Amino acid sequence: RTYTAMASSEYESEYREHVSAATNKLDELECAASYELRRSICEEVEREIQSAKDAFEMVELQGRSLSGSAKTSLQATLRSYRAELSALRTRLKECRSMQTASSNDCIR
């Protein structure tokens, strides 16, 4: 199987959908007013990130059978995906930190 076929695989499409959904929900989170809404959105983002990670792992698994330039190309794509997932986790963590700080401010 060639990398071109892999690029259009359902797992890569699924990965991109979950990353896009997580990114959109993080944008919503920054504007959410209530604590409950922010908590709910955080849970949704966590699920999207986990689903993206699951799809990433399937792409990675499929790629093990590749060789040569197809494998090299896929490895570069996987590095990019790994960095993207890491950035999403970091952004979620930062949003949660701000959420905790603002809920503590409300208590005072």
N, C-alpha and C positions, 0 to 999 in steps of 0.2 A: 504494500500500500504506500502511496506517495504522500509527501507532506501536503501537497495541494489538496488531496482528498481529506487529510486530517484537518486542514484549515477550515473546511466547511463542515466538520463533524458536529454532530448534535451536542457533544460535550463542550466544545469550545463555544458554541452558540449559547448553551445553557450557562456556562461560566460568565460570558459577557452580560447576559440578562440579569444574573444575580448581582454582579458588580455594579451595573447601572442602577438597579433597584436599591442597593445599599447606599450608593452615592446620593441618590435622590432623597432617601429617607434621612440621611445625615444632614442634608440641606434643610429638610423639614424640621429636624431636631433643633437646629440652631434658632429657629423662629418659634418653636413651641412654647406656649405660655405656662401651662399647668405642669406640675410635677408628675401627675399621673400620665399625662400625654407624653411627656419626655421619657418616662420609664417604659411605656408601651412601645414607643418608637425605638428605643435602645434594644429592646427584646427583638423587635422585627429586624433591625440591622444585624444583630447577632445571628439570627436565623439565615439571613441572606448571605452573610460572610461564610457561615458554615456550609451552606449549599454551594457557594462558589468554590470553596475549598474542596468539596466532594467532587465537583465537576473537574476541577484542576487535577485531582488525583487520577481521575479516569483518563484524562488526556495524557498524563504522564505514563500511565500504565500502557495505553495504546502505543505510545512512542517508543517503548522498550524494544519493539520488534523492528524499528526502523534502522537504517544504516546510512553511512555516508553523509552527503550534504543534507538530506532530509532530516536526519537525526540532529545535525548541527543547527539547522534552522529551527527545529522544534525546541531544542535546548535554549536557544536565545529567547524564544517566545515564552517558554516556561519560566525563565529568569524574570522576564518582564511581569508575568502573572504573579509570581511570588512577591515581587516588590509591590505590586498593586494591592495584593491582599494585606501585606504588612502595613502599607499606608492607610488602608481602611481601618485596620485594627487600632492603629495609633490615633487616627482621627476619632474613632468611637471612644477610646480611652480618654482623650482630651475633652470630649463632650460630656462624658460621665463625670470627669473631675470638675468641670464648670457647673454641672448639675448639682453635685454634692455641695460645692461652695455656695451656690445660690440658695439651696435648701437650708444650709446652716445659717445663712444671713437672715432668712425668714424667721428662724427660730429665735434668734437673738432679740 
